[in-house]
Amino acid sequence: MKKISRIAVAVALLFGVSTAAAAQTVEEKNYPYNFISVQGGAQVTLTHYKITDLITPQVAISAGRYFNSKIGARLHVQGWQAKGGFQASRFPFLTADQKYKFNAITGDLDLLLNMSNIINPNRVSDKFDWVLLAGFGVNYAWKFDEFNAITAMSNAGNYYTGPVLGGKNRGTYNGRLGTQFNFNLSRAIALGLEIDANYKNDEFNLKRNFNPDWQIAAFLGLTVKFGQPKKVAPKPAPAPAPVVREEPKPEPKPVVAPKPKTNAVVVAKPTPLKETIFYSISETDANDDATIAKVADWCKKYPKQNVTVSGYADKGTGNAKVNAEYAQQRAEKVAKALQDKGVAADRISVKSFGDTEQPFSENDKNRCVIMVGE
């Protein structure tokens, strides 16, 4: 079974490979649509009896709809003849094997899964469709004359306690799994092969042995599709614009621009620069990006000017040695931040005063770096 499935997948991929990236996909061209199918074939019931003696003809008709390129549903009705058999070795009232036929019809509601489109949803070629199906429904059987003639030899049916003697009609349930291989002759017509395994409950063939029966059915069929989306006619290519030849225009006379008047170059006087960054106790990182960016912009505006970066520490905390280190680190990190903003190192002078100078009367403000443009 696995080998058959692999072959089916390979065939579906072979016929479903996209051939042009710009072409319409199968989904866009053909779905959704309705369909009607007629089929003819045969079925066999799997029992203890000889299988080749239980093959019977079948016809079927179905109607359904594909809601999209992957999922559909149908109502499927099949029937004609069914057969069963008695083996003499299993029924002591018989001296020889006996087979019998009766009429039966099966109706199922089936779910359809188009595996070609599930495997390759963007395929362009739609010549072939591989479909899996599953369904559930009912069986109805009648005309049991041959069965009754055989069971009449069993002393009024002592072998069997069920209510079938006397030719009563019977109804049972049916479950189904199957597959289809459909070849699309055109957008509206398809030929297909369908193989189904039907699960019949006990007594379908009028005998009760407390084991369900299986029937295998195979059909060849013709499907007519209708209600597909209308084909979209390709838009004609626009006509080329007419070529208009223009007469060459005379070349204009050269215009001699007047010589610009010589004016003295006015050098902008740099605006004063003095910016301060304040720090918390023991803090040394350059923590004011906006102020550093302001100084860097000033340096770019006045490329001939330099900037002095002076570090300080407050006298009210720490000691002279520690404060000298903090002041030095603060000044160096601000200078590095200015370089990161594009200010050349040779335009920056770094100084550190530790706590030897206090530029502010308020003690805490003396933990600072002062940048002065020169």
C-alpha positions as CSV (number, residue, x, y, z in Angstrom):
1,M,0.0,0.0,0.0
2,K,2.8,2.4,0.8
3,K,4.4,1.7,-2.5
4,I,1.2,2.5,-4.4
5,S,0.9,5.7,-2.4
6,R,4.4,6.8,-3.3
7,I,3.7,6.1,-7.0
8,A,0.5,8.1,-6.8
9,V,2.3,11.0,-5.2
10,A,5.0,10.9,-7.9
11,V,2.4,10.9,-10.7
12,A,0.5,13.8,-9.1
13,L,3.7,15.8,-8.9
14,L,4.7,14.9,-12.5
15,F,1.4,16.2,-13.9
16,G,1.2,19.1,-11.5
17,V,4.5,20.9,-11.9
18,S,4.2,24.6,-12.7
19,T,5.3,25.5,-16.2
20,A,5.2,29.3,-16.1
21,A,5.5,31.7,-13.2
22,A,3.2,34.2,-14.9
23,A,0.4,31.8,-15.9
24,Q,-2.9,31.4,-14.0
25,T,-2.8,28.7,-11.3
26,V,-5.3,25.8,-11.4
27,E,-7.2,27.5,-8.4
28,E,-7.6,30.7,-10.4
29,K,-8.8,29.0,-13.6
30,N,-11.1,26.3,-12.5
31,Y,-12.5,26.6,-9.0
32,P,-15.1,26.4,-7.5
33,Y,-17.3,24.3,-9.8
34,N,-20.1,21.7,-9.7
35,F,-20.1,18.3,-11.4
36,I,-22.1,15.3,-12.3
37,S,-20.5,11.8,-12.9
38,V,-21.7,8.6,-14.4
39,Q,-19.7,5.4,-13.8
40,G,-19.7,1.7,-14.7
41,G,-17.7,-1.1,-13.2
42,A,-17.8,-4.1,-10.9
43,Q,-17.5,-5.0,-7.2
44,V,-16.7,-8.1,-5.2
45,T,-17.6,-9.1,-1.7
46,L,-14.8,-10.4,0.5
47,T,-16.1,-13.4,2.4
48,H,-15.2,-17.1,3.0
49,Y,-16.7,-17.9,-0.4
50,K,-14.7,-18.1,-3.6
51,I,-14.1,-14.4,-4.6
52,T,-14.3,-14.9,-8.3
53,D,-17.8,-16.2,-7.9
54,L,-19.0,-13.1,-6.1
55,I,-18.0,-10.4,-8.7
56,T,-21.1,-8.4,-9.8
57,P,-21.7,-5.5,-12.2
58,Q,-22.2,-2.0,-10.8
59,V,-23.4,1.4,-12.1
60,A,-23.2,4.7,-10.3
61,I,-24.2,8.3,-10.5
62,S,-23.0,11.2,-8.4
63,A,-23.4,15.0,-8.1
64,G,-21.2,17.3,-6.1
65,R,-19.2,20.5,-5.9
66,Y,-15.5,21.4,-5.4
67,F,-15.6,24.4,-3.0
68,N,-11.9,25.2,-3.8
69,S,-9.0,23.5,-5.5
70,K,-8.4,21.2,-2.5
71,I,-11.8,20.2,-0.9
72,G,-15.1,19.0,-2.4
73,A,-18.1,16.8,-1.6
74,R,-20.5,14.6,-3.5
75,L,-23.6,12.5,-3.1
76,H,-22.8,9.1,-4.7
77,V,-25.3,6.3,-5.5
78,Q,-24.2,3.0,-6.8
79,G,-25.9,-0.4,-7.2
80,W,-27.2,-3.3,-9.3
81,Q,-26.4,-6.7,-8.1
82,A,-24.7,-8.2,-5.1
83,K,-23.8,-11.8,-4.4
84,G,-23.2,-14.0,-1.4
85,G,-22.5,-17.7,-0.9
86,F,-22.8,-20.7,1.4
87,Q,-19.9,-23.1,1.8
88,A,-21.1,-26.6,2.4
89,S,-18.3,-27.1,4.9
90,R,-19.8,-24.3,7.0
91,F,-23.5,-25.2,6.7
92,P,-24.3,-28.9,7.4
93,F,-27.7,-28.7,5.7
94,L,-25.9,-28.3,2.3
95,T,-24.2,-31.0,0.2
96,A,-22.5,-28.5,-2.2
97,D,-21.5,-24.9,-2.2
98,Q,-24.3,-22.5,-3.1
99,K,-24.2,-18.9,-4.2
100,Y,-27.0,-16.4,-4.6
101,K,-27.6,-12.9,-5.9
102,F,-29.9,-10.1,-4.9
103,N,-30.4,-6.5,-5.7
104,A,-28.7,-3.8,-3.7
105,I,-28.1,0.0,-3.8
106,T,-25.7,2.1,-1.8
107,G,-25.8,5.9,-1.2
108,D,-22.9,7.8,0.4
109,L,-22.0,11.4,1.2
110,D,-18.3,11.6,0.4
111,L,-15.6,14.1,1.3
112,L,-13.1,14.7,-1.6
113,L,-9.5,15.8,-1.2
114,N,-7.6,16.7,-4.3
115,M,-4.1,15.6,-3.4
116,S,-2.5,17.0,-6.6
117,N,-3.5,20.5,-5.5
118,I,-2.7,19.9,-1.8
119,I,0.8,18.7,-2.7
120,N,1.4,21.4,-5.3
121,P,-1.0,24.3,-4.6
122,N,0.5,26.6,-7.2
123,R,0.6,24.2,-10.2
124,V,-0.4,25.4,-13.6
125,S,-1.0,22.1,-15.5
126,D,-4.3,20.5,-14.6
127,K,-4.2,17.5,-16.9
128,F,-4.3,15.0,-14.0
129,D,-6.0,15.0,-10.6
130,W,-5.4,12.5,-7.8
131,V,-8.2,12.5,-5.3
132,L,-8.7,10.7,-1.9
133,L,-12.3,10.2,-0.7
134,A,-14.0,9.1,2.5
135,G,-17.7,8.8,3.1
136,F,-20.6,7.3,5.0
137,G,-24.1,6.2,4.0
138,V,-26.6,3.4,3.8
139,N,-27.3,0.2,1.8
140,Y,-30.7,-1.0,0.7
141,A,-31.3,-4.6,-0.6
142,W,-34.2,-6.5,-2.0
143,K,-35.2,-9.5,-4.2
144,F,-33.9,-12.4,-2.1
145,D,-35.5,-15.3,-4.0
146,E,-32.3,-17.2,-4.5
147,F,-31.3,-16.8,-0.8
148,N,-34.7,-17.9,0.4
149,A,-34.6,-21.0,-1.9
150,I,-31.3,-22.1,-0.3
151,T,-32.3,-21.4,3.3
152,A,-35.6,-23.3,2.7
153,M,-33.4,-26.5,2.8
154,S,-32.3,-25.6,6.4
155,N,-35.4,-26.8,8.3
156,A,-37.0,-23.4,8.4
157,G,-33.8,-21.5,8.8
158,N,-32.5,-23.0,12.1
159,Y,-29.0,-22.0,11.1
160,Y,-30.0,-18.4,11.3
161,T,-32.0,-16.4,13.8
162,G,-32.3,-13.1,11.9
163,P,-35.4,-11.6,10.4
164,V,-34.6,-12.0,6.7
165,L,-36.5,-15.1,5.7
166,G,-39.5,-14.5,3.6
167,G,-37.9,-11.9,1.3
168,K,-38.1,-8.8,3.4
169,N,-36.3,-5.7,2.2
170,R,-33.2,-4.8,4.2
171,G,-31.3,-1.6,5.1
172,T,-27.8,-1.4,6.6
173,Y,-25.1,1.2,6.9
174,N,-22.0,1.7,4.7
175,G,-18.5,3.3,5.3
176,R,-16.1,4.1,2.5
177,L,-12.5,4.9,1.7
178,G,-11.3,5.3,-1.9
179,T,-9.2,7.1,-4.4
180,Q,-9.7,8.5,-7.9
181,F,-7.3,9.1,-10.8
182,N,-8.9,11.7,-13.1
183,F,-7.7,12.8,-16.6
184,N,-9.1,16.1,-17.7
185,L,-9.8,16.1,-21.4
186,S,-11.0,19.7,-21.3
187,R,-12.1,22.3,-18.8
188,A,-15.6,20.6,-18.7
189,I,-14.9,16.9,-19.3
190,A,-12.9,14.3,-17.4
191,L,-12.4,10.6,-17.5
192,G,-11.6,8.8,-14.3
193,L,-10.8,5.6,-12.6
194,E,-12.2,5.1,-9.0
195,I,-11.4,2.3,-6.5
196,D,-13.4,2.1,-3.3
197,A,-13.3,-0.1,-0.2
198,N,-16.8,-0.3,1.3
199,Y,-17.3,-1.3,4.9
200,K,-20.6,-3.2,5.2
201,N,-22.1,-4.0,8.6
202,D,-23.0,-7.6,9.4
203,E,-26.1,-9.0,7.6
204,F,-25.5,-7.0,4.4
205,N,-25.4,-10.3,2.5
206,L,-28.4,-11.6,4.6
207,K,-26.2,-13.8,6.8
208,R,-25.4,-13.0,10.4
209,N,-21.9,-14.2,11.4
210,F,-21.0,-11.2,13.6
211,N,-18.3,-10.1,11.3
212,P,-18.6,-7.0,9.0
213,D,-18.2,-7.5,5.3
214,W,-15.9,-5.6,2.9
215,Q,-16.7,-4.9,-0.7
216,I,-14.1,-3.6,-3.2
217,A,-15.6,-1.7,-6.2
218,A,-13.8,-0.3,-9.3
219,F,-15.4,2.1,-11.8
220,L,-14.5,3.9,-15.0
221,G,-16.5,7.1,-15.3
222,L,-17.2,10.3,-17.2
223,T,-17.5,13.6,-15.3
224,V,-19.1,16.8,-16.6
225,K,-18.1,20.0,-14.8
226,F,-20.0,23.3,-14.8
227,G,-20.2,26.6,-13.0
228,Q,-16.4,27.3,-13.2
229,P,-15.2,30.9,-13.1
230,K,-15.4,32.7,-16.5
231,K,-12.2,32.8,-18.3
232,V,-10.5,36.2,-18.3
233,A,-9.5,37.3,-21.8
234,P,-6.0,38.6,-21.8
235,K,-5.8,42.4,-22.4
236,P,-4.4,43.3,-25.8
237,A,-1.0,44.8,-25.9
238,P,-1.3,48.6,-26.2
239,A,-0.6,49.9,-29.7
240,P,2.7,51.6,-30.1
241,A,2.6,55.3,-30.0
242,P,3.0,56.9,-33.5
243,V,6.5,58.3,-34.0
244,V,6.4,62.0,-34.5
245,R,9.5,63.5,-36.2
246,E,10.3,66.9,-35.1
247,E,12.2,69.4,-37.2
248,P,15.5,70.3,-35.6
249,K,15.4,73.6,-33.8
250,P,18.2,76.2,-34.5
251,E,20.8,76.1,-31.8
252,P,20.5,79.1,-29.4
253,K,23.2,81.6,-29.4
254,P,25.6,81.3,-26.6
255,V,24.9,83.5,-23.6
256,V,27.9,85.1,-22.1
257,A,27.4,85.3,-18.4
258,P,28.6,88.6,-16.8
259,K,31.7,88.3,-14.7
260,P,30.8,88.3,-11.0
261,K,31.8,91.3,-9.0
262,T,34.7,90.7,-6.7
263,N,33.6,91.0,-3.1
264,A,35.7,90.6,0.0
265,V,35.2,87.3,1.8
266,V,33.4,87.8,5.0
267,V,34.5,85.3,7.7
268,A,31.8,84.5,10.2
269,K,32.9,85.2,13.7
270,P,32.5,82.1,15.9
271,T,29.8,82.3,18.5
272,P,31.1,81.8,22.1
273,L,31.0,78.2,23.3
274,K,30.9,77.1,26.9
275,E,29.0,73.9,27.8
276,T,29.0,71.9,31.1
277,I,28.2,68.3,31.9
278,F,27.4,67.5,35.6
279,Y,28.1,64.2,37.3
280,S,26.9,62.2,40.4
281,I,29.3,61.1,43.0
282,S,31.9,58.6,41.6
283,E,30.4,58.9,38.1
284,T,32.8,59.3,35.1
285,D,30.9,58.3,32.0
286,A,30.0,60.9,29.4
287,N,26.4,61.0,30.3
288,D,24.9,63.9,28.3
289,D,24.8,63.0,24.7
290,A,22.8,66.1,23.7
291,T,25.5,68.5,25.1
292,I,28.3,66.5,23.5
293,A,26.4,66.6,20.1
294,K,26.0,70.4,20.5
295,V,29.7,70.9,21.0
296,A,30.5,68.6,18.0
297,D,28.2,70.6,15.8
298,W,29.9,73.8,16.9
299,C,33.3,72.3,15.9
300,K,31.9,71.3,12.5
301,K,30.5,74.8,11.9
302,Y,33.8,76.4,12.8
303,P,36.5,74.0,11.5
304,K,39.4,76.3,12.5
305,Q,38.4,76.5,16.1
306,N,39.5,74.2,18.9
307,V,37.9,73.1,22.1
308,T,39.3,72.7,25.6
309,V,37.8,69.9,27.8
310,S,38.4,70.5,31.6
311,G,37.5,67.9,34.3
312,Y,36.7,68.8,37.9
313,A,35.8,67.0,41.1
314,D,34.0,68.4,44.2
315,K,36.1,69.2,47.2
316,G,33.4,68.2,49.7
317,T,33.7,64.4,49.0
318,G,36.6,62.0,48.6
319,N,40.2,63.0,48.8
320,A,42.6,64.9,46.5
321,K,44.1,61.8,44.9
322,V,40.7,60.2,44.2
323,N,39.2,63.4,43.0
324,A,42.1,64.0,40.6
325,E,41.5,60.5,39.0
326,Y,37.8,61.2,38.7
327,A,38.4,64.6,37.1
328,Q,40.9,63.1,34.6
329,Q,38.6,60.2,33.6
330,R,35.7,62.6,33.1
331,A,37.6,64.9,30.8
332,E,39.1,62.0,28.8
333,K,35.8,60.3,28.3
334,V,34.1,63.5,27.1
335,A,37.1,64.0,24.7
336,K,36.6,60.5,23.4
337,A,32.9,61.1,22.9
338,L,33.6,64.2,20.9
339,Q,36.0,62.2,18.7
340,D,33.3,59.6,18.1
341,K,31.1,62.5,16.9
342,G,33.7,63.4,14.3
343,V,35.8,66.0,16.1
344,A,39.5,65.5,15.3
345,A,41.7,64.7,18.3
346,D,44.2,67.4,17.4
347,R,41.4,70.0,18.0
348,I,40.7,68.9,21.5
349,S,42.8,69.9,24.6
350,V,42.2,67.8,27.7
351,K,42.8,69.3,31.2
352,S,42.1,68.0,34.7
353,F,41.9,70.1,37.8
354,G,40.8,67.5,40.3
355,D,39.4,69.4,43.3
356,T,42.0,72.1,43.2
357,E,39.6,74.5,41.5
358,Q,35.9,74.8,42.2
359,P,34.2,76.7,39.3
360,F,30.9,76.7,41.1
361,S,30.0,77.9,44.6
362,E,27.6,74.9,45.1
363,N,29.8,72.0,46.0
364,D,27.9,69.2,44.1
365,K,28.1,71.2,40.8
366,N,31.8,71.0,40.9
367,R,31.6,67.3,39.8
368,C,31.7,68.4,36.1
369,V,33.3,68.8,32.8
370,I,33.5,72.2,31.2
371,M,34.0,72.5,27.4
372,V,35.1,75.9,26.1
373,G,35.4,76.8,22.4
374,E,38.6,78.7,21.5
